[in-house]
Amino acid sequence: MDIQNKEVVLSFKALSDETRMAILDMLADGELCACKILEHFQFTQPTLSYHMKLLCDSGIVLGRRDGAWMKYSLNPAKLTEIAAFLDHICDRTRKSAE
């Protein structure tokens, strides 16, 4: 596997929260402005910024500035990498069970 352990840890840390998982689900439908994401939650903008920083630092989410707004989208390459890592673990587990 060519995924680094540090990258795996960052990815799973980002995925290990209900709010961040909900954000990923929202972004599965396409790019969203931070203000649109915030409308779905009962917390402040700094809290959203914290969650988005973890998601962006992990590489799962990409952020881009559009004027005064931040827009976020999923990074398909990173999601594929995470899925490949999990597939690799599953394959090894199946082989060891045989």
C-alpha positions in Angstrom: 0.0 0.0 0.0 1.3 3.4 -0.8 -0.8 5.3 1.7 1.3 6.6 4.7 0.3 5.8 8.2 0.2 9.5 9.2 -2.2 10.1 6.3 -4.4 7.2 7.4 -4.5 8.6 10.9 -5.5 12.1 9.7 -8.2 10.6 7.4 -9.7 8.5 10.2 -9.6 11.3 12.7 -11.5 13.4 10.2 -14.0 10.6 9.7 -14.5 9.9 13.4 -17.0 12.6 14.1 -20.8 12.6 13.5 -20.8 16.3 12.4 -17.9 15.8 9.9 -19.6 12.7 8.5 -22.8 14.7 8.0 -20.8 17.4 6.2 -19.3 14.8 3.9 -22.7 13.5 3.1 -23.8 17.0 2.2 -20.8 17.5 0.0 -21.5 14.3 -1.8 -24.1 16.2 -3.8 -21.5 18.8 -4.9 -19.6 21.9 -3.8 -21.1 24.0 -1.0 -20.4 27.4 0.5 -19.6 27.4 4.2 -22.7 29.4 4.9 -24.9 26.7 3.3 -23.2 24.0 5.4 -23.6 26.1 8.6 -27.4 26.4 8.0 -27.7 22.7 8.7 -26.2 22.8 12.2 -26.8 24.5 15.5 -23.3 25.8 16.1 -21.2 28.8 15.3 -18.9 29.6 12.4 -15.7 29.1 14.4 -17.0 25.5 15.2 -17.6 24.9 11.5 -14.1 26.3 10.7 -12.6 23.7 13.1 -14.4 20.8 11.4 -13.6 22.1 7.9 -9.9 22.5 8.9 -9.7 18.8 10.0 -11.5 17.7 6.8 -9.2 19.8 4.6 -6.0 18.9 6.5 -6.8 15.3 5.9 -7.2 15.9 2.2 -10.8 14.5 2.1 -12.3 18.0 1.5 -10.9 20.7 -0.8 -11.6 24.3 0.0 -11.4 27.3 -2.3 -12.0 31.0 -1.8 -14.6 32.6 -4.0 -14.6 36.3 -3.1 -15.5 36.6 0.5 -16.8 33.0 0.7 -15.2 29.6 1.2 -16.5 26.8 -0.9 -15.9 23.2 -0.2 -16.0 20.0 -2.2 -15.0 16.4 -1.7 -11.6 15.2 -3.0 -12.4 12.0 -5.0 -8.8 11.0 -5.2 -8.4 11.0 -1.4 -11.7 9.1 -1.0 -10.5 6.5 -3.5 -7.2 6.2 -1.6 -9.1 5.6 1.7 -11.3 3.0 0.1 -8.3 1.2 -1.4 -6.6 1.1 2.0 -9.8 -0.4 3.5 -10.1 -2.9 0.6 -6.4 -3.9 1.2 -7.1 -4.5 4.9 -10.2 -6.5 4.1 -8.3 -8.6 1.5 -5.6 -9.4 4.0 -8.2 -10.3 6.6 -10.0 -12.6 4.2 -6.7 -14.3 3.2 -5.7 -14.8 6.8 -9.1 -16.4 7.6 -8.7 -19.0 4.9 
